[in-house]
Amino acid sequence: MTPNEREIERTIKAGDRISNVPASDALMERLKNIPQTVREGYERVPKRVVWAVAASIALLIALNVLSARDYAKSESQQSSQETNSYFDHLKTL
């Protein structure tokens, strides 16, 4: 048997000696109370803060839309001005 095979056999046999440990009652109670703790955390956030965050997000979205619209207008005006100046020499003909 090679050293690798011996190591593998030793590892497999070590797994046979491992047994499950039962959880304590205190741990089980703490695990059962987690959903209630999380629910209480959500209830602690003041509604004023929630509305302030919602208003901030709405304001950011509105500013982004306005900015994108103005940018698109300026791009179209700039491209038309470049096109007009490019063909200005044809006006003399």
N, C-alpha and C positions, 0 to 999 in steps of 0.2 A: 504494500500500500504506500502511495506517495505521500509526502508531507501535506500536500493540498487536500488529498482525499481524507487524511486523518483529521485535518482542521474542519472539513465539512462535516464529517461524522460527529466530531465533538460538538459542533454548533447545533446540529440536529438533536443530539441527545440533551443538550442544555435546554432546548425548547420544551422537551418533555417534562422537565422539572418545574417549569413555570406554571403557576396556578392563579386563578382569578381571586382578587381580594374583594370582599363585599364592601360596598360603600356605606359609610356611617350614616346614621339617621340625621345628624346635623347637616351633612353635605346634601342629602336628599331634600331637606327642607329649604336650604339655600337655593338649590336648583329650581325648586317649585316656585319660589318667590321671585325669580328673575322677571317673568312677564309683568307682574304687578309693579315691580320697581321701575321697569322701562315705561310703563303706562303713566306712573306718577311723574316721571321726568318730562314727558310730553305735556302734562297738565301744568307744569311749572312755568312754561314759556308764556310770558304775558302776551295777550292779544295785540297790544300796542306794538310790540316788537314784530310780530308776524305781519301786521298791516304795513309797518314801515319797510320791511323787507320786500313785501309784494309791491309797494309803491315804487321802491327803488328799482326793482327789476322792470316794472312797466315803463318807468322813465328812461332807463337804459335802452329798452327796445325801441321806444319812440325816437330817441336821439339817433340811434343807428339807422332807422328807416329814413329819417329826415336827411341825415348825412349822406346816405347812399343815393337818395333821390337828387340832392344838390350836386353830388359828384357826377352822376350820370348826365345831368343837364350841362354841367361845365365841360364834360368830355365831348358831348355832341356839339356844343358851340365851338369848342376849340378845334375839333376835327373839321367842321364846316369852314372855319376861318382859314385853316391850313389849306384846305382844298381850294378856296376862293383865291388865296394869295398865290397858289401854285399855278392857277390858270389865268392870272392877271395879264400876262403877256399876250394872251389871245384877244383881249379887249381892244388892243391897238390895231388889230387887223381889220 
